[in-house]
C-alpha cells in the first residue's frame, strides 16, 4: 500500500449510455480500459485544470468496471511529478492502477 498522502479523491461513474459500451460487450457491457483512463484523467483535470497529461507510464486493469458503477479514484503523488491513480469499487476492491505524469500548461 502506498503510504504517501493522497493528493485528492473523487467519485468516478461510467455513464450507462456511453457509446463505447454498445460494442464492449453487447450482452454484458464492460468499460473499455481507454474509457476508464479517460474518466480518471478527466476527474484529475477537473480538479487541476492548469495541468495537462504528458505521459501514461503504466496502467493495469485488475477487475472489470461495469456501467453506472460508483467508483472512487484516489490520486497520490510519488516521486517527482509522477502520480498514481487507484480506482476502487464500493467494496474497496482495486479495479485499476495507473501511473501518469502531468505538467503545468
N, C-alpha and C positions, 0 to 999 in steps of 0.2 A: 504494500500500500504506500502511495506517495504521501510523505509527511509534510510537504510544502503547503503553505496556506493557499486556499482556493482564491483565485482572482475574482471569480463570481460563479453563481449557479443560476440556471434559468430553466423553465419548462420548455420542452420540445414536443410537439404533436405532429405526427404525419397526417396531413389532410386526407380524409377518407375519399375525396374525389380527385386526388391528384392524377393527372393523365398517365403518368408512368405506371400506375398500379393496374391499369387495364390489361397490360401485356405481361405483367410480372407478379403473379401468375393469375390467369383468369379465374380459376376455381378456388384459389387460396392466395389472395393478394399479399405480397410482402414488399416492403420498401426496398428499392434497389440501393446499393451502397452509395452511388453517386448522389441520390436524393438525400440520404442521411447526412452525408458530408455537406451538402448544400444547406440543409436546415441548421446544422450546428454552426457552420460558418456564418450564416445569416444571423443567428442568435448572438454570436460574438460581435459581429459588426453593428448590430443594433445598439449594443451597449457601448461600443468603441468605434463610432463612425469615422474617426480620424485615422483609422488603420486600413491596411489592405493586405490581403493574403498574398504571400510571395512563394510559399513552399508547403506542400504536404509531405512531411518527412516519412510518415508511415500511417497506415490505417488498417485496423484489424476489426472485422465484424464477427462477433462471437456468438450471437443469437439473433434470430430473425426479429424484425420490427414490423408489427402489423399496423394497418391503417387505424387512425384515431387513438392509438395507444398513447397515454400520457407518460412521457419520459422526463428524466431530469438530467440536464447537462451540467457538469462541473468542469470548469476550466482552471488549470493550475499552472503556474509559471515554474519551469525547472531552471536549467542553466541558460544564461544569456537571454535571447529573445525567443526561446522555444517554449511553446505552450502545449500542455497535454489536455486533451478533450476526452472525458469519460461520459458515456451516455448509459444511464441505468433505467431499468423499468421500475414500476411501482413497488415491486418486491425487493428492490435494491440489487438486482442481478445486473452484472455488467453486460451490456449489449454491444458496445463499440468502444474502442480505444484508438485514439489518433494523436499524433504529434504534428504540429503545424508551426509555421513561422510567419509572423506578420511584421509589417513595418509601418511607420507613420507616413501619411501622404505628404 
